[in-house]
Every structure is written in C-alpha cells, then in structure tokens.
Amino acid sequence: MRGFAAFIVLGLAACAASDVVTPASASPEVSGWQEASGKPPSRVEFAAVMAACQDRAKGAGRNAPIDNCLADLGLHRAQ
C-alpha cells in the first residue's frame, strides 16, 4: 500500500511540474535571479514563486510585469 501511495504522489508531482508555463516577459533562467540574501534560488523555489505570480496575475485579470511580483515575493534580478 505504501508503494502505491508513493507512486501516486510521484505521478502527481511529475504532472504538476510539466504544467508550469513561464511567461515570455520573465526570465526562465534561475541564474538571473537572487534572493534578498544574495544567493540564487533553487529551481524548486523559483518555480514556486513563478507559479504564485502567475496565479496572482490570473486572479487580478491583468498582465502586470512579472518582475514586480517576483520582487514582492523576495526575488530580484542578479546584478
């Protein structure tokens, strides 16, 4: 039973990861961004923040610059 549950969880994670769409206005490169501490985010962190920004844009019904949303959530462009 545990093996079946693990299989289901991994299947859902794979499906969720394949559904992530990066808008054209955002950099798909994780290396182009950094946290407030100066460290680059992990791929998982970056994907989570991008998903949150996409949800925020859908909820607001507008196409605000993604950089503003990422900055609100703690990511800034690396300099």
C-alpha positions as CSV (number, residue, x, y, z in Angstrom):
1,M,0.0,0.0,0.0
2,R,2.9,2.4,0.8
3,G,4.4,1.8,-2.6
4,F,1.2,2.6,-4.3
5,A,0.8,5.8,-2.4
6,A,4.4,6.8,-3.2
7,F,3.7,6.0,-6.9
8,I,0.6,8.3,-6.9
9,V,2.5,11.1,-5.2
10,L,5.4,11.0,-7.6
11,G,2.9,10.8,-10.5
12,L,1.1,14.0,-9.3
13,A,4.4,15.8,-8.8
14,A,5.5,14.9,-12.3
15,C,2.3,16.2,-13.8
16,A,2.4,19.4,-11.8
17,A,6.0,20.1,-12.8
18,S,5.1,19.6,-16.5
19,D,2.3,22.1,-16.3
20,V,4.5,25.1,-15.3
21,V,4.5,27.7,-18.0
22,T,6.9,30.6,-18.0
23,P,5.5,33.8,-19.4
24,A,7.5,35.5,-22.2
25,S,8.2,38.6,-20.0
26,A,10.0,36.5,-17.3
27,S,13.5,35.0,-17.5
28,P,13.3,31.3,-17.4
29,E,16.8,31.2,-16.1
30,V,17.1,30.7,-12.3
31,S,20.6,32.1,-12.5
32,G,19.3,35.5,-13.5
33,W,17.6,36.0,-10.1
34,Q,18.7,36.2,-6.5
35,E,17.1,36.2,-3.1
36,A,17.3,39.1,-0.7
37,S,20.3,37.4,1.0
38,G,22.1,37.4,-2.4
39,K,22.0,33.7,-3.0
40,P,20.4,32.3,-6.2
41,P,17.1,30.5,-5.5
42,S,16.9,26.7,-6.2
43,R,14.9,25.6,-9.2
44,V,12.1,24.4,-7.0
45,E,11.9,27.8,-5.1
46,F,12.0,29.7,-8.4
47,A,9.2,27.5,-9.9
48,A,7.1,28.0,-6.8
49,V,7.4,31.8,-6.9
50,M,6.7,31.9,-10.6
51,A,3.6,29.8,-10.1
52,A,2.4,32.2,-7.3
53,C,3.0,35.2,-9.6
54,Q,1.1,33.5,-12.5
55,D,-1.8,32.8,-10.1
56,R,-1.8,36.4,-8.9
57,A,-1.9,37.7,-12.5
58,K,-4.8,35.4,-13.3
59,G,-6.7,36.5,-10.2
60,A,-6.2,40.1,-10.9
61,G,-7.1,39.8,-14.6
62,R,-4.2,41.8,-15.8
63,N,-0.8,41.4,-17.3
64,A,1.4,43.2,-14.8
65,P,5.2,42.9,-15.2
66,I,6.3,39.7,-13.6
67,D,9.4,41.4,-12.1
68,N,7.2,43.4,-9.7
69,C,5.5,40.2,-8.5
70,L,8.8,38.4,-8.1
71,A,10.2,41.4,-6.1
72,D,7.1,41.4,-3.9
73,L,7.9,37.7,-3.1
74,G,11.6,38.3,-2.4
75,L,13.4,37.7,-5.7
76,H,15.4,40.4,-7.5
77,R,17.4,40.3,-10.7
78,A,21.1,39.5,-10.2
79,Q,23.4,42.4,-11.0
